[in-house]
Amino acid sequence: MRTGTNDKQDRAAAPRRILAALVVLAAAAADGQPVARQPLGPPRAADFVELGDVSRPAEALESTREWTLPLVSVGAGTVKLGAGSKSARPAMIAIELRTGTAGVIASCRLNFPAASPQWQDCRLEVTEPLAGATLAVRTRDCGSGECYLSSPSLRAPAPAPRHDIFVILIDTLRADRLKTYNPRVTLGEAIDRFAADAVVFEQARSSSSWTRPAVASLFTGREVHMHRVHGWFDILPAELPTLAEGLQASGYETYAWSTNFHIIPKWRFGRGFDRFEFANVLKQRAPKVLARVREVLRSRDRTPSFFYIHLLDPHGPYMPEPRDHEAILAQPALLETLPDPARRDDPTSLGLYTRYLGEIRSVDRDLGGFFDELRRQGRYDDALIVLLADHGEEFWDHGGEGHGNTLYEEVLRIPLIVKLPKRERAGTRITTAVAIEDLMPTLLDFAGAPIPSPIEGRSLLPVLRGSGAVAGPPHVAFLQLFKGRLAAVVDEQQRKFILDPLSKNQLYDLTKDPAERLNLAAAQAQLADVRRAEIEKRLAAAESGWHVLACQGAQSEAVRLTVRGDVRAVGRIGLEREDVFRGTAGGVSTVRLRLRAARENREALSARFTGAELRREIRASRDADELAIDATPGAGLVVEFASRPLPYTMAPHVTLLRAAKQFALGGTEAKARPHPGQTPACNLKTDDTYVRIWYVPPPHSVDEAEVDEALKEKLRALGYDLEK
């Protein structure tokens, strides 16, 4: 972000990056007519600036200088801008909308107190179309990098009403500790009343068992192994579109409140939000967060808005209100729900569990009050409201406590309750298995916004409205943290497979064994092997490093791959018994692939024309083997074809090279990277045997040195061991 320079041309250019051309709009808005947000900037790459507890995408303004910015013809509506100051002196930012003939059409003067970082909004009303308009910004007593301009946009008549969208995420909330999902418990009375107005998904699961990867899936619609946000310092990749960006581009104002240090602009979760509020305290409780939301609701206009509200209750450290903890202790039936019976007589274990339940009781009451407030304001009935969790919490169900350690149901299964406008299909319960990554395409579909591709998430809107079903392969949950790499998938028959390379693979029948006690992997070895191969194939395709895909044509072929240098790991996809892999010896790994002639599907298309039959056989598959090679940037890769010259390609958009018998590649060249989110595949329409080579870069992350110790300490206080 530019915060000051002596170059006059650079100073003049900065606001122009923020203020893109206004869109030409017709007729004035009638009273009560819906409006839409027309973004004017800033550009998507703008940095977030935090003033007080609020962050906005912004650029710095220079002191004692006026900028005059030409605009395209402006229709009737409201031009809205954000301005902020962190000056040690009282500061002023004046904004005027002018024309050459009429002079100043509208203006605002924002005064900022000394040493009180904050944002203020400026609204400029335009009652009739303007031509030749300019926007002038003037500052006083703003030092270099002390005043900012953010989120310019135009509110103008919209063709049809739009519904507000609320996504309320309750961190660490187990689905089976709500009466909506478990009749044995009495917790969640307000949530249960809300569920009566809504559609309840009974088999919703997260994409991981801790916050950052799960919310990354919520925001991007991607599974964890595809967005690859699974480390302490990983950030949301810039090339993946987000839910907030999609809604913002379709006319929504976008607001976020987060109380978890994993979901902040530092990790790029602010992208697409006009306003991102985060209280920099260890655990901001739900009442204060919801009070801030109410303040915004009271001041906003008729522009459709998206509200993301991330509540930290009941995440540890558990600190329920005393009255709620006492209410839990007074219910012996609730104490009996501690999963490990042996710990029910242990005061420490029982105290931990009851405080967790007390926080659920607290946040439930807070949400009930918030829903009542929405009803009083007349916003509840017309809004789409989603209530969910990012993951659950383990209380020795399988020997451990907390989250981020396993992928069992106590941490993976989440509540997902969706209230449609006008309480459409209220009380419906859906047993279809869905996942947190399905929400992004669902909400974009509801808003009429384009759904990006490729994504693993699927729109649930047809299911919500009773007009369709969810189609596609089951979602893969992924965890790469404390215990190494884990993955899990639940199929349509509620059979759950857990891939655990460090321990043993597990297979459970959730219909008969919801607590996951009886591992069927040995008894149903064939099914376990199929699930393992499916998961490994999906995971390996997105692993960092060089990928080599050998595609067999009409004839058998032999291919030898040699990797020279520091090879950390080699993931093998689809290798068969006749293929040979030799591990590293002296820095060299060798793989010999013996590709058989392409297998054909003899079930042909046929048709009859005047008595004669025309048959066309369709080749459905070929022998294809893939390697994911995790090597240092200096490692070299050599591909040798054992018989004849063959074609190969580095990526779908790179020129195909022919007549080469050996190909050597070193480093991590940018040209070898495929399109983000795309996985190259064999071309079934050719009889050639060839090799595809591409490079998948490491996950996006910030350098640990850029993360200040105060933030690290807060993450540790929430129970995260950053050294693991």
Secondary structure, 3 states (H helix, E strand, C coil): CCCCCCCHHHHHHHHHHHCCCCCCCCCCCCCCCCEEEEECCCCCCCCEEEECCEEEEEEEECCCCEEEEECCCECCEEEEEEEEECCCCCEEEEEEEEECCCEEEEEEEEEECCCCCEEEEEEEEECCCECCEEEEEEEECCCCCCEEEEEEEEEEECCCCCCCEEEEEECCCCHHHCCCCCCCCCCCHHHHHHHHCCEEEEEEECCCCCHHHHHHHHHHCCCHHHHCCCCCCECCCCCCCCHHHHHHHCCCEEEEEECCCCCCHHHCCCCCCCEEEECCCCCCCHHHHHHHHHHHHHHCCCCCEEEEEEECCCCCCCCCCHHHHHHHHCCHHHHCCCCCHHHCCCHHHHHHHHHHHHHHHHHHHHHHHHHHHHHHCCCCCCCEEEEECCCCCEECCCCCEECCCCCCHHHHECCEEEECHHHCCCCCEEEEEEEHHHHHHHHHHHHCCCCCCCCCCCCCHHHHCCCCCCCCCCCEEEEEECCEEEEEEECCCCEEEEECCCCCCEEEECCCCCCCCCCCCCCCHHHHHHHHHHHHHHHHCCCCEEEEEEECCCCCEEEEEEEECCEEEEEEECCCCCCEEEEEECCEEEEEEEECCCCCEEEEEEEEECCEEEEEEECCCCCEEEEEEEECCCCEEEEEECCCCEEEECCCCCCCEEEECEEEEECCCHHHCCCCCCCCCCCCCCCCCEEEEEEECCCCECCHHHCCHHHHHHHHHCCCCCCC
